[in-house]
Amino acid sequence: MDEEYDVILLGTGLKECVLAGLLGVAGKKILHMDRNKYYGGESASMTPLED
């Protein structure tokens, strides 16, 4: 993967999601990553399904 990003955000909790939204509206190219298999971090409201 040889793409370039303006910002790399680690985590998909509430703060990171709001920040990603604001940066995206400002025209920034963002790579948003999380170590979990689901989106939302500690703020996730659903239990992820087992594989």
C-alpha positions in Angstrom: 0.0 0.0 0.0 1.8 3.1 -1.2 -1.0 5.7 -0.7 -0.4 8.9 1.1 -2.6 10.3 3.8 -2.8 13.6 5.6 -3.8 12.0 8.9 -3.6 8.5 10.4 -6.1 8.0 13.2 -5.6 5.0 15.5 -8.8 3.8 17.2 -12.5 4.3 16.4 -13.8 5.6 19.7 -16.1 8.6 19.9 -13.2 11.1 19.9 -11.5 9.6 16.9 -14.7 9.4 14.9 -15.6 13.1 15.6 -12.0 14.1 14.7 -12.1 12.0 11.5 -15.4 13.7 10.5 -14.1 17.2 11.1 -10.9 16.5 9.2 -12.8 14.9 6.3 -15.0 17.9 6.0 -11.9 20.1 6.0 -10.7 18.1 2.9 -8.1 15.9 4.6 -7.4 12.4 3.4 -7.6 10.1 6.4 -6.6 6.5 7.2 -8.8 5.4 10.2 -7.6 2.1 11.8 -8.6 0.1 14.8 -7.2 -3.1 16.4 -10.7 -4.5 17.0 -12.8 -6.3 14.4 -15.7 -3.8 15.0 -16.1 0.0 14.7 -16.6 2.2 17.8 -14.1 1.2 20.4 -15.4 1.4 23.9 -18.4 3.4 22.6 -19.7 0.5 20.5 -23.3 -0.2 21.4 -23.6 -3.7 19.9 -21.7 -6.8 20.8 -19.7 -8.0 17.8 -20.8 -11.3 16.3 -18.5 -14.3 16.7 -16.9 -15.8 13.5 
